Amino acid sequence: MLVSLRYIYQKVMGKSLLLHYVMEDAEDAQFNAVMDVFGDCHVEYLMCFWHMLKKLYEQGKHMTPAKLLMVAADVYDMHYATSDSQLHTQKTMAIRRWMPDPDVAEFGKCFYRQWLTGLFFEIAVFSNTTSFCFNE
């Protein structure tokens, strides 16, 4: 489908379709499809904040409501950070809170790997004049 989209755009517009941003939900198949078709573009991947929260609540079912609330508050604090340094501080504080807690540590490890150090963290922190966010 993406190949067809790029082809039609070329025919109609007379120039190549270049992507700058793609919002995804961390599925390998989606990432690979975009890279196969638009690998020649410098694409920034923006993680869908809704998908991140959905995963948080799916994986947080084993937590007490108070601990899930703490984790969700930390995720929101990271999402609404107003600078790169504030984002880094929020991330560090959250991990330090989560890892020693046996009820939260497993989730914290998964979240750290998937959202805070993986592909989508590095390229999904989208900068504009007002905020650094996981999505925009």
Contact map, one row per residue, 1 for C-alpha under 8 A:
1111100000000000000000000000000000000000000000000000000000000000000000000000000000000000000000000000000000000000000000000000000000000000
1111110000000000000000000000000011001000000000000000000000000000000000000000000000000000000000000000000000000000000000000000000000000000
1111111000000000000000000000000000001000000000000000000000000000000000000000000000000000000000000000000000000000000000000000000000000000
1111111100000000000000000000000000000000000000000000000000000000000000000000000000000000000000000000000000000000000000000000000000000000
1111111110000000000000000000000000000000000000000000000000000000000000000000000000000000000000000000000000000000000000000000000000000000
0111111111000001100000000000000000000000000000000000000000000000000000000000000000000000000000000000000000000000000000000000000000000000
0011111111100000000000000000000000000000000000000000000000000000000000000000000000000000000000000000000000000000000000000000000000000000
0001111111110000000000000000000000000000000000000000000000000000000000000000000000000000000000000000000000000000000000000000000000000000
0000111111111111100000000000000000000000000000000000000000000000000000000000000000000000000000000000000000000000000000000000000000000000
0000011111111111100000000000000000000000000000000000000000000000000000000000000000000000000000000000000000000000000000000000000000000000
0000001111111110000000000000000000000000000000000000000000000000000000000000000000000000000000000000000000000000000000000000000000000000
0000000111111100000000000000000000000000000000000000000000000000000000000000000000000000000000000000000000000000000000000000000000000000
0000000011111111000000000000000000000000000000000000000000000000000000000000000000000000000000000000000000000000000000000000000000000000
0000000011111111000000000000000000000000000000000000000000000000000000000000000000000000000000000000000000000000000000000000000000000000
0000000011101111100000000000000000000000000000000000000000000000000000000000000000000000000000000000000000000000000000000000000000000000
0000010011001111110000000000000000000000000000000000000000000000000000000000000000000000000000000000000000000000000000000000000000000000
0000010011000011111000000000000000000000000000000000000000000000000000000000000000000000000000000000000000000000000000000000000000000000
0000000000000001111100000000000000000100100000000000000000000000000000000000000000000000000000000000000000000000000000000000000000000000
0000000000000000111111000000000000000100111000000000000000000000000000000000000000000000000000000000000000000000000000000000000000000000
0000000000000000011111000000000000000000111100000000000000000000000000000000000000000000000000000000000000000000000000000000000000000000
0000000000000000001111100000000000000000001111000000000000000000000000000000000000000000000000000000000000000000000000000000000000000000
0000000000000000001111110000000000000000001111000000000000000000000000000000000000000000000000000000000000000000000000000000000000000000
0000000000000000000011111000000000000000000011110000000000000000000000000000000000000000000000000000000000000000000000000000000000000010
0000000000000000000001111110011000000000000011110000000000000000000000000000000000000000000000000000000000000000000000000000000000000000
0000000000000000000000111110000000000000000000110011000000000000000000000000000000000000000000000000000000000000000000000000000000000000
0000000000000000000000011111011000000000000000100000000000000000000000000000000000000000000000000000000000000000000000010000000000000000
0000000000000000000000011111111000000000000000000000000000000000000000000000000000000000000000000000000000000000000000000000000000000000
0000000000000000000000000111111100000000000000000000000000000000000000000000000000000000000000000000000000000000000000000000000000000000
0000000000000000000000000011111110000000000000000000000000000000000000000000000000000000000000000000000000000000000000000000000000000000
0000000000000000000000010111111111000000000000000000000000000000000000000000000000000000000000000000000000000000000000000000000000000000
0000000000000000000000010111111111100000000000000000000000000000000000000000000000000000000000000000000000000000000000000000000000000000
0000000000000000000000000001111111110000000000000000000000000000000000000000000000000000000000000000000000000000000000000000000000000000
0100000000000000000000000000111111111000000000000000000000000000000000000000000000000000000000000000000000000000000000000000000000000000
0100000000000000000000000000011111111110000000000000000000000000000000000000000000000000000000000000000000000000000000000000000000000000
0000000000000000000000000000001111111110000000000000000000000000000000000000000000000000000000000000000000000000000000000000000000000000
0000000000000000000000000000000111111110000000000000000000000000000000000000000000000000000000000000000000000000000000000000000000000000
0110000000000000000000000000000011111110000000000000000000000000000000000000000000000000000000000000000000000000000000000000000000000000
0000000000000000011000000000000001111111101000000000000000000000000000000000000000000000000000000000000000000000000000000000000000000000
0000000000000000000000000000000001111111111000000000000000000000000000000000000000000000000000000000000000000000000000000000000000000000
0000000000000000000000000000000000000111110000000000000000000000000000000000000000000000000000000000000000000000000000000000000000000000
0000000000000000011100000000000000000111111000000000000000000000000000000000000000000000000000000000000000000000000000000000000000000000
0000000000000000001100000000000000000011111100000000000000000000000000000000000000000000000000000000000000000000000000000000000000000000
0000000000000000001111000000000000000110111110000000000000000000000000000000000000000000000000000000000000000000000000000000000000000000
0000000000000000000111000000000000000000011111000000000000000000000000000000000000000000000000000000000000000000000000000011000000000000
0000000000000000000011110000000000000000001111100000000000000000000000000000000000000000000000000000000000000000000000010011000000000000
0000000000000000000011110000000000000000000111110000000000000000000000000000000000000000000000000000000000000000000000010011110000000111
0000000000000000000000111100000000000000000011111011000000000000000000000000000000000000000000000000000000000000000000010001000000000110
0000000000000000000000111000000000000000000001111111000000000000000000000000000000000000000000000000000000000000000000000000000000000110
0000000000000000000000000000000000000000000000111111100000000000000000000000000000000000000000000000000000000000000000000000000000000110
0000000000000000000000000000000000000000000000011111110000000000000000000000000000000000000000000000000000000000000000000000000000000000
0000000000000000000000001000000000000000000000111111111000000000000000000000000000000000000000000000000000000000000000000000000000000000
0000000000000000000000001000000000000000000000111111111100000000000000000000000000000000000000000000000000000000000000000000000000000000
0000000000000000000000000000000000000000000000001111111110000000000000010000000000000000000000000000000000000000000000000000000000000000
0000000000000000000000000000000000000000000000000111111111000000000000000000000000000000000000000000000000000000000000000000000000000000
0000000000000000000000000000000000000000000000000011111111100000000000000000000000000000000000000000000000000000000000000000000000000000
0000000000000000000000000000000000000000000000000001111111110000000000010000000000000000000000000000000000000000000000000000000000000000
0000000000000000000000000000000000000000000000000000111111111000000100000000000000000000000000000000000000000000000000000000000000000000
0000000000000000000000000000000000000000000000000000011111111000000000000000000000000000000000000000000000000000000000000000000000000000
0000000000000000000000000000000000000000000000000000001111111100000000000000000000000000000000000000000000100000000000000000000000000000
0000000000000000000000000000000000000000000000000000000111111110000100000000000000000000000000000000000000100000000000000000000000000000
0000000000000000000000000000000000000000000000000000000011111111000000000000000000000000000000000000000000000000000000000000000000000000
0000000000000000000000000000000000000000000000000000000000111111000000000000000000000000000000000000001000000000000000000000000000000000
0000000000000000000000000000000000000000000000000000000000011111111100000000000000000000000000000000001100000000000000000000000000000000
0000000000000000000000000000000000000000000000000000000000001111111100000000000000000000000000000000000000000000000000000000000000000000
0000000000000000000000000000000000000000000000000000000000000011111110000000000000000000000000000000000000000000000000000000000000000000
0000000000000000000000000000000000000000000000000000000000000011111111000000000000000000000000000000000000000000000000000000000000000000
0000000000000000000000000000000000000000000000000000000000000011111111100000000000000000000000000000000100000000000000000000000000000000
0000000000000000000000000000000000000000000000000000000010010011111111110000000000000000000000000000000000000000000000000000000000000000
0000000000000000000000000000000000000000000000000000000000000000111111111000000000000000000000000000000000000000000000000000000000000000
0000000000000000000000000000000000000000000000000000000000000000011111111100000000000000000000000000000000000000000000000000000000000000
0000000000000000000000000000000000000000000000000000000000000000001111111110000000000000000001000100000000000000000000000000000000000000
0000000000000000000000000000000000000000000000000000100100000000000111111111000000000000000000000000000000000000000000000000000000000000
0000000000000000000000000000000000000000000000000000000000000000000011111111100000000000000000000000000000000000000000000000000000000000
0000000000000000000000000000000000000000000000000000000000000000000001111111110000000000011001000000000000000000000000000000000000000000
0000000000000000000000000000000000000000000000000000000000000000000000111111111000000000000000000000000000000000000000000000000000000000
0000000000000000000000000000000000000000000000000000000000000000000000011111111100000000000000000000000000000000000000000000000000000000
0000000000000000000000000000000000000000000000000000000000000000000000001111111110000000010000000000000000000000000000000000000000000000
0000000000000000000000000000000000000000000000000000000000000000000000000111111110000010011000000000000000000000000000000000000000001000
0000000000000000000000000000000000000000000000000000000000000000000000000011111110000010000000000000000000000000000000000000000000011100
0000000000000000000000000000000000000000000000000000000000000000000000000001111111000000000000000000000000000000000000000000000000111000
0000000000000000000000000000000000000000000000000000000000000000000000000000111111110110010000000000000000000000000000000000000000111000
0000000000000000000000000000000000000000000000000000000000000000000000000000000111110110000000000000000000000000000000000000000001110000
0000000000000000000000000000000000000000000000000000000000000000000000000000000011111110000000000000000000000000000000000000000000110000
0000000000000000000000000000000000000000000000000000000000000000000000000000000011111111000000000000000000000000000000000000000000010000
0000000000000000000000000000000000000000000000000000000000000000000000000000000000111111100000000000000000000000000000000000000000000000
0000000000000000000000000000000000000000000000000000000000000000000000000000000011111111110000000000000000000000000000000000000000000000
0000000000000000000000000000000000000000000000000000000000000000000000000000011011111111111000000000000000000000000000000000000000010000
0000000000000000000000000000000000000000000000000000000000000000000000000000000000011111111100000000000000000000000000000000000000000000
0000000000000000000000000000000000000000000000000000000000000000000000000000000000001111111110000000000000000000000000000000000000000000
0000000000000000000000000000000000000000000000000000000000000000000000000100110010000111111111000000000000000000000000000000000000000000
0000000000000000000000000000000000000000000000000000000000000000000000000100010000000011111111100000000000000000000100000000000000000000
0000000000000000000000000000000000000000000000000000000000000000000000000000000000000001111111110000000000000000000000000000000000000000
0000000000000000000000000000000000000000000000000000000000000000000000000000000000000000111111111000000000000000000000000000000000000000
0000000000000000000000000000000000000000000000000000000000000000000000100100000000000000011111111100000000000000000000000000000000000000
0000000000000000000000000000000000000000000000000000000000000000000000000000000000000000001111111110000000010001000000000000000000000000
0000000000000000000000000000000000000000000000000000000000000000000000000000000000000000000111111111000000000000000000000000000000000000
0000000000000000000000000000000000000000000000000000000000000000000000000000000000000000000011111111100000000000000000000000000000000000
0000000000000000000000000000000000000000000000000000000000000000000000100000000000000000000001111111100110010000000000000000000000000000
0000000000000000000000000000000000000000000000000000000000000000000000000000000000000000000000111111110111011000000000000000000000000000
0000000000000000000000000000000000000000000000000000000000000000000000000000000000000000000000011111110010000000000000000000000000000000
0000000000000000000000000000000000000000000000000000000000000000000000000000000000000000000000001111111110000000000000000000000000000000
0000000000000000000000000000000000000000000000000000000000000000000000000000000000000000000000000011111111000000000000000000000000000000
0000000000000000000000000000000000000000000000000000000000000110000000000000000000000000000000000000111111000000000000000000000000000000
0000000000000000000000000000000000000000000000000000000000000010001000000000000000000000000000000110111111110000000000000000000000000000
0000000000000000000000000000000000000000000000000000000000000000000000000000000000000000000000000111111111111000000000000000000000000000
0000000000000000000000000000000000000000000000000000000000000000000000000000000000000000000000000010011111111100000000000000000000000000
0000000000000000000000000000000000000000000000000000000000110000000000000000000000000000000000000000000111111110000000000000000000000000
0000000000000000000000000000000000000000000000000000000000000000000000000000000000000000000000100110000111111111000000000000000000000000
0000000000000000000000000000000000000000000000000000000000000000000000000000000000000000000000000010000011111111100000000000000000000000
0000000000000000000000000000000000000000000000000000000000000000000000000000000000000000000000000000000001111111110000000000000000000000
0000000000000000000000000000000000000000000000000000000000000000000000000000000000000000000000000000000000111111111100000000000000000000
0000000000000000000000000000000000000000000000000000000000000000000000000000000000000000000000100000000000011111111111000000000000000000
0000000000000000000000000000000000000000000000000000000000000000000000000000000000000000000000000000000000001111111111000000000000000000
0000000000000000000000000000000000000000000000000000000000000000000000000000000000000000000000000000000000000111111111111000000000000000
0000000000000000000000000000000000000000000000000000000000000000000000000000000000000000000000000000000000000011111111111000000000000000
0000000000000000000000000000000000000000000000000000000000000000000000000000000000000000001000000000000000000011111111011100000000000000
0000000000000000000000000000000000000000000000000000000000000000000000000000000000000000000000000000000000000001111111111100000000000000
0000000000000000000000000000000000000000000000000000000000000000000000000000000000000000000000000000000000000001111111111100000000000000
0000000000000000000000000000000000000000000000000000000000000000000000000000000000000000000000000000000000000000011011111110000000000000
0000000000000000000000000100000000000000000011100000000000000000000000000000000000000000000000000000000000000000011111111111100000000000
0000000000000000000000000000000000000000000000000000000000000000000000000000000000000000000000000000000000000000011111111111100000000100
0000000000000000000000000000000000000000000000000000000000000000000000000000000000000000000000000000000000000000000111111111100000000000
0000000000000000000000000000000000000000000111000000000000000000000000000000000000000000000000000000000000000000000000111111110000000000
0000000000000000000000000000000000000000000111100000000000000000000000000000000000000000000000000000000000000000000000011111110000001110
0000000000000000000000000000000000000000000001000000000000000000000000000000000000000000000000000000000000000000000000011111111000011110
0000000000000000000000000000000000000000000001000000000000000000000000000000000000000000000000000000000000000000000000000011111100111111
0000000000000000000000000000000000000000000000000000000000000000000000000000000000000000000000000000000000000000000000000000111111111000
0000000000000000000000000000000000000000000000000000000000000000000000000000000000000000000000000000000000000000000000000000011111110000
0000000000000000000000000000000000000000000000000000000000000000000000000000000000000000000000000000000000000000000000000000001111100000
0000000000000000000000000000000000000000000000000000000000000000000000000000000001000000000000000000000000000000000000000000001111110000
0000000000000000000000000000000000000000000000000000000000000000000000000000000111100000000000000000000000000000000000000000011111111000
0000000000000000000000000000000000000000000000000000000000000000000000000000001111110010000000000000000000000000000000000000111101111100
0000000000000000000000000000000000000000000000000000000000000000000000000000011110000000000000000000000000000000000000000001111000111111
0000000000000000000000000000000000000000000001111000000000000000000000000000001000000000000000000000000000000000000000001001110000011111
0000000000000000000000100000000000000000000001111000000000000000000000000000000000000000000000000000000000000000000000000001110000001111
0000000000000000000000000000000000000000000001000000000000000000000000000000000000000000000000000000000000000000000000000000010000001111
